[in-house]
């Protein structure tokens, strides 16, 4: 919350559209290009978006959810992600070292 966010949008297959109307105008993700979307949320909460470009069979199920939280909640989330990733890496290395993974 109260932080300017810049997202880089990329697509590896077809055009997709990032559309969260309460946060920013629609932006396309086009294969071979990088698009930017910048927004700033003034209030905590959940902001919903959906696919805005027909991009294949499952496009109607494509949803976006942006959780706007305090800076401390965000930092706690990042720290937890780092711990979880490190624990997973340590487990894989342990399995390899014990000969449990070919």
Secondary structure by P-SEA (a helix, b strand, c coil): ccbbbbbbbbbcccccccccccccccccccccbbbbbbbccccbbbbbbccccccccccccbbbbbbbbcaaaaaaaaaaaaaaaaaaaaaaaaaaaacccc
